[in-house]
Amino acid sequence: MTMDNQILRDLFSQCNRAARVLGVSDELDRQIAEACGRLIPTRIGSDGRILEWCEEYEEKEPGHRHISHLYGLHPSDQITKDGTPKLAAAAERTLQKRLEGGGGHTGWSRAWIINHYAKLWDGERAHENLQQLFVKSTLPNLFDNHPPFQIDGNFGSIAAMVEMLVQSNADRIVLLPALPEAWQNGKITGVRVRGNACMDLEWRGGALARARICSGCDVLRKFVYRGSCVELLLQKGIWTEIIFS
């Protein structure tokens, strides 16, 4: 199953990275690296979608609420809009077909879909599905309606809104990657990003107005905003303004 391989790839690669940070190079580290190399890669089927299984099978429920084979897109970062564009396009096609078949009919599933579209930098579809979650899967007390209740939709929708505003992995931090037209003005403060840091963002008229970051360690970080890229050397505990030319 594609999701199994994606989860194992995260596990193995993170174990190897931890070993490098700790200066460990032993037989276990070698075995983990070898096992990671044997995992079946995420593949695209003949119809342009991410394969859910190792082989192509006819789907019994085209609109099933599970989209497990897109774990590599979210919450993992094995599929990214800027790093693996072909896989990202295949993930988008996968989402499209699931929704055409009636997918997203539970709150937690809809929240997952919002996160997926955020990771695909599609603010309008992310916002559209966020609205659907509020209308169809949210009770008057704001609990997610599974039914009767499941916290995944609540947590997932909040996570998705943050992903629409800032995304980070080991390589870069992307600002306002999926900002919808409906959110013309706003700000977010104290949001955590990868690398032991927190950020404040403000936008006006649908464009970035101010961004700053405070890192918990001295580190060189790359920032991306609408095709522009800047690298900054961050100092521990010092707030740094992020300015794009």
Phi, psi and chi 1 to 4 in degrees:
 res  aa     phi    psi   chi1   chi2   chi3   chi4
   1 MET       -  139.0 -176.0  176.6 -179.4      -
   2 THR   -59.6  -43.5  -64.2      -      -      -
   3 MET   -61.3  -40.2 -175.5 -174.8 -167.5      -
   4 ASP   -58.1  -46.1  -63.9  -28.9      -      -
   5 ASN   -65.9  -36.8  -75.5  -71.8      -      -
   6 GLN   -67.5  -41.4  -68.5  171.8  -17.8      -
   7 ILE   -66.1  -43.4  -69.5  174.4      -      -
   8 LEU   -64.6  -36.5  -73.9  171.3      -      -
   9 ARG   -63.8  -40.2 -173.5  171.1  -64.1  105.8
  10 ASP   -62.2  -48.4  -94.1   -7.6      -      -
  11 LEU   -59.6  -51.5  172.3   63.3      -      -
  12 PHE   -65.4  -45.1  -69.0  161.9      -      -
  13 SER   -66.9  -35.9   60.3      -      -      -
  14 GLN   -71.2  -34.3  -71.6  167.1   19.5      -
  15 CYS   -63.2  -42.0  -75.5      -      -      -
  16 ASN   -66.0  -39.7  -75.2  144.3      -      -
  17 ARG   -65.2  -40.6  -76.2 -160.0  -65.3  -90.6
  18 ALA   -62.6  -38.6      -      -      -      -
  19 ALA   -63.4  -39.5      -      -      -      -
  20 ARG   -65.7  -42.1  -70.6 -164.4  -65.0  -88.6
  21 VAL   -62.2  -38.8  170.1      -      -      -
  22 LEU   -84.5   -4.9  -63.5  171.5      -      -
  23 GLY    72.3   29.5      -      -      -      -
  24 VAL   -98.1  130.1  174.9      -      -      -
  25 SER  -141.6   92.5  179.9      -      -      -
  26 ASP  -133.2 -173.3   56.4   14.8      -      -
  27 GLU   -65.3  -39.1  179.8   61.3   18.6      -
  28 LEU   -62.4  -44.2  177.1   59.4      -      -
  29 ASP   -59.9  -41.6 -178.1   49.5      -      -
  30 ARG   -65.3  -42.4 -173.3 -164.6   63.9   78.0
  31 GLN   -64.3  -39.4  -70.3  177.1   -4.9      -
  32 ILE   -64.2  -44.3  -69.3  173.7      -      -
  33 ALA   -62.3  -40.5      -      -      -      -
  34 GLU   -65.8  -42.4 -177.2  179.9  -21.4      -
  35 ALA   -64.7  -38.7      -      -      -      -
  36 CYS   -62.0  -39.0 -171.3      -      -      -
  37 GLY   -67.4  -19.4      -      -      -      -
  38 ARG   -90.7   -7.3  -66.3 -158.8  -55.8  -91.3
  39 LEU   -67.0  142.2  -67.0  174.6      -      -
  40 ILE   -68.7  127.5  -62.2  173.2      -      -
  41 PRO   -69.9  159.7   26.7  -35.0      -      -
  42 THR   -66.5  126.4  -59.5      -      -      -
  43 ARG  -122.1  159.1  -63.1 -173.6  -63.9 -168.9
  44 ILE  -105.9  131.6  -58.9  172.6      -      -
  45 GLY   -79.9  178.6      -      -      -      -
  46 SER   -66.5  -20.4   59.7      -      -      -
  47 ASP   -94.6    7.6   60.1   -1.7      -      -
  48 GLY    86.3    6.2      -      -      -      -
  49 ARG  -102.7  161.3  -69.3 -176.1  -71.5  165.7
  50 ILE   -66.3  129.8  -60.6  -68.4      -      -
  51 LEU   -69.7  130.3  -78.9 -178.2      -      -
  52 GLU   -80.1  -30.0 -174.5  169.3    1.8      -
  53 TRP  -122.0  177.3  -53.1   92.4      -      -
  54 CYS   -69.6  -22.4  -62.2      -      -      -
  55 GLU  -127.7  164.9  -60.6  177.8   26.6      -
  56 GLU   -83.5  127.1  -67.5 -164.7   57.2      -
  57 TYR  -127.6  152.8  -62.6  102.7      -      -
  58 GLU   -71.4  130.7 -178.6 -179.1   -5.8      -
  59 GLU   -74.7  133.8  -70.1 -177.5  -41.2      -
  60 LYS   -82.5  -30.6  -62.3  -60.1 -178.0 -177.8
  61 GLU  -131.4   86.4  -64.6 -177.7   59.5      -
  62 PRO   -57.7  -26.1  -24.4   35.0      -      -
  63 GLY  -106.1   30.3      -      -      -      -
  64 HIS   -60.5  144.5 -161.8  -80.7      -      -
  65 ARG   -68.9  -23.2   61.9 -167.8  178.1  -80.2
  66 HIS   -81.3  139.9  -72.8  -90.4      -      -
  67 ILE  -133.2   51.5  -40.3  173.7      -      -
  68 SER   -60.2  -32.2  -55.4      -      -      -
  69 HIS   -73.5   -1.6   44.7  -46.3      -      -
  70 LEU  -101.8   17.8  -64.7 -169.7      -      -
  71 TYR   -55.9  -34.6  167.7   90.4      -      -
  72 GLY   -63.3  -23.3      -      -      -      -
  73 LEU   -86.0  -45.3  175.9   64.9      -      -
  74 HIS  -155.2  130.3 -179.1   83.2      -      -
  75 PRO   -87.7   -5.3   31.0  -36.3      -      -
  76 SER   -76.3  173.1 -177.4      -      -      -
  77 ASP  -124.9   32.3   56.0   13.1      -      -
  78 GLN   -71.7  -25.8  -63.8  171.3   39.0      -
  79 ILE  -115.7  120.2  -58.8  173.8      -      -
  80 THR  -134.5  153.8   60.7      -      -      -
  81 LYS   -62.9  -39.3 -176.1   75.6  171.6  177.9
  82 ASP   -95.0  -20.6   49.9  -14.1      -      -
  83 GLY   -96.4  -35.3      -      -      -      -
  84 THR  -134.1   70.7   59.3      -      -      -
  85 PRO   -60.3  -34.4   18.7  -30.8      -      -
  86 LYS   -67.8  -43.0  -70.9 -176.5  179.4  179.4
  87 LEU   -67.0  -35.8  -73.5  174.8      -      -
  88 ALA   -63.6  -41.3      -      -      -      -
  89 ALA   -64.5  -38.6      -      -      -      -
  90 ALA   -67.9  -36.1      -      -      -      -
  91 ALA   -65.3  -40.4      -      -      -      -
  92 GLU   -61.8  -41.9 -176.3  175.0    4.8      -
  93 ARG   -63.8  -37.9  175.5   68.3  172.2  160.4
  94 THR   -62.3  -46.0  -57.5      -      -      -
  95 LEU   -61.9  -43.9  -76.7  173.3      -      -
  96 GLN   -57.7  -46.3  177.0 -172.8   -9.2      -
  97 LYS   -69.0  -37.9  -64.9  -61.1  -70.3 -175.6
  98 ARG   -61.2  -44.5  -88.5  -72.4 -160.4  -92.7
  99 LEU   -70.4  -36.1  -72.0  170.1      -      -
 100 GLU   -62.0  -29.7  -73.4  176.1   -3.0      -
 101 GLY   -86.7    1.5      -      -      -      -
 102 GLY   102.4   15.4      -      -      -      -
 103 GLY   -67.4  168.2      -      -      -      -
 104 GLY    78.9   22.5      -      -      -      -
 105 HIS   -86.8    3.2   46.5  -84.3      -      -
 106 THR  -118.7  156.2   63.1      -      -      -
 107 GLY   -60.8  -44.1      -      -      -      -
 108 TRP   -67.0  -35.1   65.3  -96.0      -      -
 109 SER   -67.7  -40.8  178.2      -      -      -
 110 ARG   -64.4  -38.7 -176.2   72.0   68.0  173.5
 111 ALA   -62.1  -39.8      -      -      -      -
 112 TRP   -62.3  -42.4 -155.5    3.2      -      -
 113 ILE   -61.9  -40.5  -70.8  167.8      -      -
 114 ILE   -61.5  -43.6  -56.5  165.4      -      -
 115 ASN   -61.9  -40.1  -83.6  -78.4      -      -
 116 HIS   -61.0  -47.6  -73.3  -35.1      -      -
 117 TYR   -67.1  -33.1  -84.7  123.8      -      -
 118 ALA   -62.3  -43.4      -      -      -      -
 119 LYS   -66.7  -24.1  -75.4  -68.3 -168.1   72.7
 120 LEU   -87.6    5.6  -69.2  169.5      -      -
 121 TRP    60.4   33.4  -58.2   -4.2      -      -
 122 ASP  -108.6   86.2 -168.6  -27.0      -      -
 123 GLY   -64.4  -35.5      -      -      -      -
 124 GLU   -68.9  -43.6  -62.2  -46.1  -50.7      -
 125 ARG   -71.7  -34.1  -75.1 -167.8  172.3   88.5
 126 ALA   -62.0  -45.2      -      -      -      -
 127 HIS   -66.6  -40.6 -176.4  -99.6      -      -
 128 GLU   -58.3  -44.3  174.7 -172.7  -22.9      -
 129 ASN   -74.3  -28.5  -78.9  -82.4      -      -
 130 LEU   -64.1  -42.1 -176.1   62.6      -      -
 131 GLN   -62.7  -40.2  -65.7  -65.3  100.9      -
 132 GLN   -63.2  -37.9  -69.8  -65.3  -48.2      -
 133 LEU   -63.7  -42.5 -177.8  140.8      -      -
 134 PHE   -65.1  -40.7  -69.4  149.8      -      -
 135 VAL   -76.3  -44.2  170.6      -      -      -
 136 LYS  -101.1  -21.9  -62.6 -179.7  178.3  179.5
 137 SER  -129.6   16.4  -59.4      -      -      -
 138 THR  -122.8  125.7  -56.0      -      -      -
 139 LEU   -78.5  164.7  -61.9  170.2      -      -
 140 PRO   -56.2  -28.4  -28.7   36.2      -      -
 141 ASN   -87.9    9.7   64.6   -3.7      -      -
 142 LEU    75.6    5.3  -61.2 -176.1      -      -
 143 PHE   -68.4  146.4  -82.0    4.6      -      -
 144 ASP   -73.6  131.5  171.7   65.0      -      -
 145 ASN   -95.1  109.7 -178.5   17.0      -      -
 146 HIS   -81.6  -43.8 -176.9  -94.3      -      -
 147 PRO   -86.5  170.3   32.7  -34.0      -      -
 148 PRO   -82.4  -31.1   30.5  -34.9      -      -
 149 PHE  -162.3  140.1  164.8   65.4      -      -
 150 GLN  -150.4  123.7 -165.4  170.4   57.7      -
 151 ILE   -67.2  -17.5 -162.4   68.2      -      -
 152 ASP   -56.3  -39.8  -56.6   46.8      -      -
 153 GLY   -65.6  -37.0      -      -      -      -
 154 ASN   -67.1  -53.4  -67.3  105.3      -      -
 155 PHE   -62.6  -42.3  -70.9  160.7      -      -
 156 GLY   -65.3  -38.4      -      -      -      -
 157 SER   -69.5  -38.2   58.5      -      -      -
 158 ILE   -65.5  -43.8  -62.9  -59.4      -      -
 159 ALA   -58.3  -40.8      -      -      -      -
 160 ALA   -64.3  -40.8      -      -      -      -
 161 MET   -63.7  -37.1  -75.1 -172.3  -87.1      -
 162 VAL   -66.6  -41.9  175.2      -      -      -
 163 GLU   -61.9  -29.9  -66.7  -76.8    1.3      -
 164 MET   -67.9  -24.2  -67.8  165.2   72.6      -
 165 LEU  -101.2  -33.1  -59.8  175.7      -      -
 166 VAL  -155.6  136.2   59.3      -      -      -
 167 GLN  -130.8  143.4  -65.3  174.2   17.2      -
 168 SER  -145.5  146.1   61.2      -      -      -
 169 ASN  -143.3 -166.3   60.6   19.5      -      -
 170 ALA   -67.0  -20.2      -      -      -      -
 171 ASP   -95.2  -38.4  -61.7  -37.0      -      -
 172 ARG  -159.9  165.7   81.3  -70.0 -172.8  -94.4
 173 ILE  -118.6  125.3  -62.3  173.1      -      -
 174 VAL  -106.8  128.0 -173.4      -      -      -
 175 LEU   -99.6  132.1  -49.8 -177.0      -      -
 176 LEU    49.7   50.3  -55.0 -177.9      -      -
 177 PRO   -70.3  -25.3   28.2  -36.1      -      -
 178 ALA  -137.7   48.3      -      -      -      -
 179 LEU   -76.6  118.2 -175.0   70.1      -      -
 180 PRO   -80.5  162.2   29.2  -33.4      -      -
 181 GLU   -59.8  -31.2  -74.6  -71.5  -29.5      -
 182 ALA   -67.7  -21.2      -      -      -      -
 183 TRP  -102.9   70.9  -63.4   -3.3      -      -
 184 GLN   -70.1  -37.1  -77.4  -66.5  -62.2      -
 185 ASN  -133.5  142.5  -55.7  -65.2      -      -
 186 GLY   173.0  179.6      -      -      -      -
 187 LYS  -155.9  157.8   65.8  178.8 -180.0  179.1
 188 ILE  -139.6  136.7 -175.1  170.1      -      -
 189 THR  -127.3  145.6   59.8      -      -      -
 190 GLY    69.9   20.4      -      -      -      -
 191 VAL   -75.3  135.2   63.3      -      -      -
 192 ARG   -83.4  141.8  -57.9  -62.8  -60.0 -174.8
 193 VAL  -129.4  163.7  -67.1      -      -      -
 194 ARG   -59.3  143.7  -58.6  -79.1  179.1   87.6
 195 GLY    96.9   22.3      -      -      -      -
 196 ASN    60.4   54.3 -171.2   23.9      -      -
 197 ALA  -143.3  161.7      -      -      -      -
 198 CYS  -130.7  154.8   64.6      -      -      -
 199 MET  -133.2  153.3  -67.0 -168.5   67.3      -
 200 ASP  -117.9  134.4  -64.9  -15.4      -      -
 201 LEU  -129.9  144.8  -67.4  176.2      -      -
 202 GLU  -140.7  138.5 -175.4  175.7   -7.4      -
 203 TRP  -136.4  148.3   62.1   96.1      -      -
 204 ARG  -138.4  137.3  -69.1 -169.1  -67.8  -90.1
 205 GLY    60.3   30.4      -      -      -      -
 206 GLY    76.7   11.6      -      -      -      -
 207 ALA  -129.7  151.6      -      -      -      -
 208 LEU   -62.9  127.5 -177.6   66.3      -      -
 209 ALA  -105.8  -37.4      -      -      -      -
 210 ARG  -156.9  142.3 -172.3 -171.0 -174.8 -163.9
 211 ALA  -145.3  135.8      -      -      -      -
 212 ARG  -145.0  156.8   64.4  175.5 -167.6  157.3
 213 ILE  -140.5  146.4 -174.1  169.0      -      -
 214 CYS  -127.0  117.8 -177.2      -      -      -
 215 SER   -97.3  150.0  177.0      -      -      -
 216 GLY   -87.0    2.3      -      -      -      -
 217 CYS  -156.5  163.8   57.9      -      -      -
 218 ASP   -75.3  122.6  -65.3  -17.9      -      -
 219 VAL  -160.1  149.4   64.1      -      -      -
 220 LEU   -92.8  122.8 -178.5   66.4      -      -
 221 ARG  -127.3  146.5  -69.6  -66.0  -87.0  156.2
 222 LYS  -103.5  136.3 -180.0 -172.3  -64.7 -175.7
 223 PHE  -122.6  139.5  -59.5   88.0      -      -
 224 VAL  -126.6  135.4  175.6      -      -      -
 225 TYR  -148.9  112.9  172.4   66.8      -      -
 226 ARG    47.5   51.0  -66.9 -175.1  178.5  177.0
 227 GLY    87.4  -13.0      -      -      -      -
 228 SER   -93.8  148.6  -62.7      -      -      -
 229 CYS  -138.3  138.4  179.5      -      -      -
 230 VAL  -140.7  142.2   61.3      -      -      -
 231 GLU  -110.7  135.3  -79.1 -168.1  -40.3      -
 232 LEU  -131.2  141.0  -64.1  173.9      -      -
 233 LEU   -90.8  109.4 -177.8   58.8      -      -
 234 LEU   -90.5  141.6  -53.1  178.4      -      -
 235 GLN  -108.0  139.0  -66.4 -179.8  -63.2      -
 236 LYS   -53.9  126.0  179.7  179.7  178.2  179.0
 237 GLY    77.0    3.0      -      -      -      -
 238 ILE  -107.8  126.6  -55.9  -63.5      -      -
 239 TRP   -73.1  129.5  -78.6   97.5      -      -
 240 THR  -122.1  129.4  -58.2      -      -      -
 241 GLU   -76.6  137.9  -64.4  -75.7  -24.8      -
 242 ILE  -105.2  113.4  -53.1  166.5      -      -
 243 ILE  -121.6  127.1  -59.5  174.0      -      -
 244 PHE  -103.0  133.7  -65.9   89.1      -      -
 245 SER   -76.3      -   56.7      -      -      -
